[in-house]
Amino acid sequence: MVEKIRDLANKNCNSAAQILQFVASIESRYRKDPLQLANVIKRILEAEQTAVHQQHQHVPLVIERQREELMFRFSLQKLQYRLQEIQTLRESFQQMKGNTRAPLSQNSLDCQFPIQENLPASSLQSLQGLFMKMDSELEEAKKKVLVRLLIWKRQQQLAGNGSPFDEDLSPLQKRLECLVDIWFQFRQQLITSGIELQSHIREHLDDTFNSLIQNSFLVEKQPPQVLKTQTKFQASVRFLLGPQLLKHPPTSFLVTADIVTEKQARELTANRSASAFSESTGEIVNNTASLDINASSNSCTAQFKNLLLKKIKRCDRKSTESVTEEKCAVLFSTSICLGPNQTNFHLQALSLPLVVIVHGNQDNNAKATILWDNAFAAPDRIPFVVAERVSWKAMCDTLNQKFLAEVQTTKGLLKDHYFFLAQKIFGDNITSLEELQRCHVSWSQFNKEMLPGRGFTFWQWFEGILDLTKKYLKNYWSDRLIMGFVSKQYVFNYLSNAPAGTFLLRFSDSEIGGISIAYVNYFPDGTTQVENIQPFTAKQLSIRSLADCVLDLPQLHVLYPNRPKHEAFRRDYNTETRKNTSSYVPARLTITVDTPCSFPTSIQKPVDTLGGSNVNLAVHSDSTYHDSPVMVASSIGTSLASSTTYGSSQLPFELMPCSYPLGNTSPLGQMDSYPMCQDVEMPDLSLPTENTITYPGNLQLHVMADPLSVPETISPPSSEEFEKLLHPDQDLHPDLHFCHNPV
């Protein structure tokens, strides 16, 4: 080794002297004890291996699969090499057999003596040893394929929670076909060799083949894991060895689908030959399909396109279990005949566990059962045993994956979100992330016990947020405009020192499927206070988007920490202009809150058309007339009492016609039809110090600059006007005021 290093040093002229000096130092140090040098080199290599492992411990899935594929190919090459060895040795035995039979026939001896009596003992032992090695290596290759099948099934189950999944079965089918092909060659060599081997080798070969056949029959497309009775569904099964073993089947094989309980599924696992049960669990309509070979895709599948669970028989449960915790499965079974002897094989494939419901209100709890089972089931378990308690980290990974999949976003949950979620489950006793590393969450905490002070479980609350975000908040979440999972206390800490008009968006922790706006409100006495607007639910957001709601509220200026709301929500504003094809004056809805809108002088005060504080929603006209319409806003619907905790914000769900006898002129002069904050600054609207506006019926209002007041000289209404006020021709909506421009 030293000589090689010296040769390399001489070829490298730039650093030859340094390398030669280093070699001389090593040689003088380790000349007397070369083993010490070997130990040093060994430790260096081990350290490098550890460093490489740590650097690449999260190998990309593609690279890991390539490595595993290379290892399996190497196993196949070893098996093929063993077959060649056996073939070569067997041919040499045949030649030796021919050489030994001639003298035996001359002595009139029986030529039917076993071959091993005519061969050297060493040659027999060599052949037997090759057969033993071949059998052992074939078993190892089979285990690798079955492990890969288990991984595929596990990934298929995790895909039910939203994990990425490569459902292509072609690589696995190719592996199985290669193994079966080698198995046939090996068995043929064993039979034709004439060597008397232990009977257990042949039995073991038969068991290997049967295992490959049984495991190659699996569910390719799973039925819905939350299955409602009287609802059609689809599924498919695939026989991976079908194209190889059923190339020209004499008849078409039928696959049957049946519903089985958890207890029956366990019996099937213990005894795969069991095909009938003492009692029926339920009835599936259209439960048969033929096992067909598709030449174009090189697959053998049975497609169930119109399955329907007609009825279900509930089994006995624990007193603490609900029907949505009861797990069933669909059993797919068939019988096929293979080989020249038409050996019968009974194939069975069990679907993933499913929960049968009869009403839509059971859907939420059924999803919780399936989510927990998919996430925390062990591979190759006893059906359908699952852990009752899991680590908090495992729960966080599951919730994050579910959120990403349901919302269809790349922005997952953050550490702060996990901390808030932990406090929802474990209470406020959790004060640090280190404590969470030791915490475990139980199934009861997840979806059986009610959250403190609430009428719903953790999963019911979380699933409500999933549904709301998926339908109405996807873009806002993906743009990180929503802080989301954060407590009111943290909101107060964030906003307590922020300027007036600063706001953030958080999911409500008191309502299922709600999002609230917390903002800094300014009071005339110069103080500020953090307010929480009543949560918006799917009902409100289906009428008006979150971006438009934020735009409507003049109290909101800056998204925490310092992003102007017009910049943050610009791409989500509704800028569409509807064409008016009818004779009606178009109207649109806006959101307001039941708190006064006051700002310090450094902030421009938005126009307030009422001068009041109790406003909720305005309906104003999009008329194309020259005169700008008046917007008169009032409290809409039944609003909650205003408090420091919530300001009410509600939407009406019906508009009623109304007319005003006040003409079409605003006492504040002409105003824009949409007087909320826009992208550009609104001009100041200056009022004359005194202006008298005449309305029909000689009703006069004197408009003062500030405050707005009615002078004492106002004329009393006539008896006719008074009668109209008491008995209007048309009833007005008690909380809704409509802007109208007479022609």
C-alpha positions, 0 to 999 in steps of 0.5 A, spaced: 500 500 500 505 504 501 508 503 494 502 504 491 501 511 495 508 513 493 507 511 485 501 516 486 505 521 489 510 521 484 505 522 478 502 528 482 507 533 481 504 539 485 503 535 492 508 530 491 513 532 496 507 533 501 504 526 500 511 523 500 512 526 507 506 524 510 507 516 507 514 517 511 511 519 517 505 513 517 511 508 515 515 510 521 510 510 526 506 503 524 512 499 522 513 495 528 505 494 529 501 494 522 495 492 525 494 498 529 494 502 522 489 497 520 485 499 526 486 506 525 483 505 517 477 501 520 475 506 525 476 512 519 472 508 514 466 506 520 466 514 521 465 516 514 460 510 513 456 513 520 457 520 517 454 518 510 448 515 513 446 521 518 447 525 512 442 521 507 438 518 513 432 521 509 433 518 502 428 520 497 423 514 496 425 514 488 432 512 490 430 507 496 426 504 491 432 503 486 436 500 491 431 495 493 430 493 486 437 492 485 438 488 491 432 484 488 435 483 481 441 481 485 437 475 488 434 473 482 441 473 479 443 468 485 438 463 484 439 463 476 446 462 478 444 456 482 440 453 477 446 453 472 450 450 477 445 444 478 444 443 471 451 443 470 452 438 476 446 434 474 449 433 467 456 431 469 452 425 473 448 423 467 455 422 464 458 418 470 451 414 470 453 412 463 460 410 464 458 406 470 452 402 467 456 398 462 460 394 466 454 393 471 450 390 465 456 385 463 455 382 470 448 382 469 446 386 475 440 390 475 440 397 472 435 400 476 439 401 482 439 408 485 444 413 482 447 415 488 449 408 489 453 408 483 456 415 484 461 418 489 459 420 496 462 427 495 458 428 488 452 426 492 453 431 497 455 437 492 448 436 489 444 435 495 448 442 498 446 445 491 439 443 492 439 446 499 442 452 498 437 453 492 431 452 496 434 457 502 435 462 497 428 462 493 425 462 500 429 469 502 427 472 495 420 470 496 420 473 503 422 480 500 417 479 495 411 478 500 414 484 504 414 489 498 407 486 497 405 488 505 409 495 504 404 496 498 398 494 502 400 499 508 401 505 503 394 503 500 391 504 507 395 510 509 393 513 502 386 513 505 388 518 510 391 522 504 399 520 504 402 519 497 401 512 494 404 509 487 398 504 486 402 501 480 402 493 481 406 492 475 413 491 478 410 487 483 407 482 478 414 482 474 417 480 481 412 474 482 412 472 475 420 471 475 420 467 482 414 463 479 418 461 473 425 460 477 420 455 482 418 451 476 425 450 473 428 448 480 422 443 481 423 440 474 431 440 476 429 436 483 424 431 479 429 429 473 435 429 478 433 422 481 436 424 487 433 422 494 432 428 498 429 429 504 421 430 503 421 436 507 424 440 501 419 438 496 413 440 501 417 446 502 417 448 495 409 446 495 408 451 500 412 456 497 408 456 491 402 456 494 404 462 498 406 466 492 399 464 489 395 466 495 398 473 496 398 475 489 390 475 489 389 482 492 384 488 492 387 493 487 381 498 488 378 499 495 371 500 497 369 506 500 371 505 508 365 509 510 360 505 507 352 507 507 347 502 506 343 503 500 348 506 496 352 504 490 360 503 490 365 500 486 371 495 487 376 491 484 381 485 485 387 483 481 390 476 481 398 478 479 400 471 477 393 470 472 397 472 466 402 467 467 398 461 470 391 463 466 393 464 459 388 459 456 383 458 462 378 453 460 372 457 464 371 464 466 372 464 474 367 468 478 369 472 484 364 473 490 364 479 494 361 478 501 361 483 508 364 480 514 365 482 521 371 483 525 370 476 528 369 473 522 375 476 519 380 474 524 377 467 523 379 467 516 386 470 517 387 464 522 384 459 517 384 461 510 381 455 507 374 457 511 369 459 506 362 459 509 360 462 516 354 460 520 350 466 520 350 472 515 352 479 516 349 483 511 347 482 504 351 485 498 347 486 491 351 485 484 356 481 488 359 477 483 364 479 477 368 474 472 376 474 473 378 477 466 385 477 463 386 484 459 392 483 454 393 490 453 395 492 460 397 485 462 393 484 468 388 479 471 382 483 474 375 482 477 371 489 476 365 490 481 362 496 478 355 496 481 356 493 488 350 495 493 350 494 501 342 492 502 342 491 509 347 490 515 346 486 521 350 489 527 354 484 532 355 485 539 359 491 542 362 493 548 357 498 552 362 503 551 362 502 543 358 506 538 356 503 531 361 508 528 366 504 532 364 497 529 369 495 523 367 490 518 370 488 511 369 486 504 371 479 503 373 477 495 373 470 494 374 465 488 377 458 486 381 457 481 384 450 478 392 450 476 397 445 473 396 439 469 393 436 475 388 441 475 390 443 483 384 447 486 386 453 489 381 457 494 383 465 493 381 470 498 382 477 499 380 482 505 379 489 504 381 495 508 376 495 514 370 499 513 364 502 517 357 501 515 353 507 516 345 508 515 345 516 516 349 522 514 349 524 521 354 518 523 359 520 517 363 524 522 364 519 527 365 514 522 371 518 519 374 518 525 374 511 526 377 510 519 382 515 520 385 512 527 385 505 524 389 507 517 394 511 521 396 507 527 394 499 524 400 495 524 402 491 518 400 484 517 396 485 524 390 481 526 384 484 524 382 489 526 387 490 532 389 497 533 393 501 538 389 505 543 394 510 545 399 513 540 405 518 541 403 525 540 408 526 534 404 520 530 398 524 531 401 530 529 403 527 523 397 524 521 393 530 522 398 534 518 397 529 512 390 529 513 390 537 512 394 537 506 390 532 503 383 534 504 385 542 503 389 540 497 395 544 499 402 544 500 402 548 506 401 544 512 401 545 520 406 549 523 409 548 530 405 553 533 399 550 530 401 543 534 402 546 540 395 549 540 392 543 538 395 539 544 392 544 549 385 543 546 386 535 547 391 535 554 388 542 556 392 548 558 397 544 563 402 543 557 406 549 557 412 547 553 414 543 546 418 538 550 413 536 555 409 534 548 415 529 546 413 525 552 405 525 551 400 520 548 393 521 546 388 516 546 382 514 542 377 516 547 381 523 547 381 523 540 373 522 539 369 520 545 371 525 550 368 532 549 372 538 549 372 542 556 366 546 556 364 544 549 359 540 546 363 536 541 370 532 541 376 534 538 376 530 531 369 533 530 372 540 531 378 539 527 374 535 521 369 542 521 375 546 520 378 541 514 371 542 511 370 549 511 378 550 509 377 545 503 370 549 501 372 556 502 379 558 505 384 554 501 387 560 497 387 564 504 391 558 507 395 556 502 397 564 502 399 564 509 393 569 510 390 565 516 394 564 522 389 558 524 390 554 530 391 559 535 388 560 542 385 567 544 390 568 549 396 568 543 392 572 539 391 577 545 399 577 546 400 578 538 395 584 538 396 587 544 401 592 542 399 592 535 396 599 532 389 600 531 386 596 525 391 590 525 387 584 525 388 576 524 384 570 522 384 564 526 379 558 527 374 558 532 375 554 538 368 555 540 364 553 534 365 547 529 367 550 522 368 557 524 373 562 522 374 569 526 377 575 525 381 578 531 382 586 531 385 592 535 379 596 536 380 604 537 376 608 542 375 615 542 378 616 549 384 613 546 385 606 548 385 600 544 382 593 545 382 586 542 376 584 539 373 578 536 368 578 531 363 572 531 365 566 527 364 566 520 361 559 518 360 556 511 353 559 511 356 566 511 362 564 506 357 561 501 354 568 500 360 572 501 367 570 500 372 572 506 376 577 502 370 581 501 368 580 508 375 583 510 374 589 505 367 590 507 369 592 514 373 599 515 375 597 522 380 592 519 386 595 516 393 591 516 393 584 516 398 582 522 404 583 523 404 589 517 401 587 511 395 592 508 389 588 507 388 590 500 395 588 498 394 581 502 387 579 499 387 583 492 387 577 488 381 574 492 376 580 491 370 579 487 371 584 482 366 581 477 360 586 475 354 582 473 349 584 467 343 587 469 338 583 464 332 585 468 328 591 470 330 591 477 335 595 480 341 590 482 343 589 490 349 586 493 350 584 500 356 587 505 358 585 512 359 590 518 360 589 525 356 591 531 362 596 534 363 603 533 368 604 528 373 610 531 380 611 529 386 616 531 387 622 527 393 618 524 388 613 521 384 616 515 376 615 518 372 611 513 366 614 511 360 612 516 353 613 512 349 612 519 354 615 524 351 610 529 355 604 532 350 598 531 351 596 524 351 589 521 350 588 513 348 593 508 344 592 501 346 597 496 344 598 489 349 597 483 344 602 479 347 605 473 343 612 474 346 618 474 344 620 481 348 616 486 344 611 491 343 612 498 346 606 503 342 606 509 344 600 513 341 597 520 342 591 524 340 585 520 337 579 523 337 577 530 344 579 532 348 577 539 349 582 544 355 586 543 361 584 548 368 585 548 369 578 546 365 578 540 362 583 535 356 580 531 356 579 524 351 576 520 348 575 513 340 576 511 338 570 507 332 574 504 331 581 501 324 584 501 321 590 497 321 596 500 320 604 498 322 610 502 318 617 501 324 621 502 326 622 495 333 620 492 338 625 495 342 623 501 342 628 506 350 628 506 350 629 499 352 625 493 356 618 495 359 612 492 355 606 491 360 602 495 363 607 501 368 602 504 375 602 503 378 601 496 385 600 494 386 608 493 385 613 498 378 616 499 377 623 498 375 627 504 367 628 504 366 635 507 359 637 509 357 644 509 356 648 515 348 648 514 344 645 509 337 644 508 334 639 504 326 639 502 323 632 502 316 630 499 310 632 504 314 639 506 318 635 511 325 638 512 331 636 515 337 641 517 344 637 516 349 640 521 356 639 520 358 635 526 355 632 530 349 630 525 342 633 529 335 635 527 333 642 529 327 644 534 324 648 528 322 641 524 315 641 522 310 636 525 308 631 520 301 632 517 295 627 519 296 623 513 303 622 513 302 620 520 297 615 518 302 612 513 307 611 518 302 607 522 299 603 516 304 603 511 302 600 504 308 595 504 311 592 510 318 593 511 323 588 513 324 589 521 332 589 520 333 591 512 333 597 509 334 598 501 337 603 497 332 605 492 333 610 486 326 612 483 326 613 476 
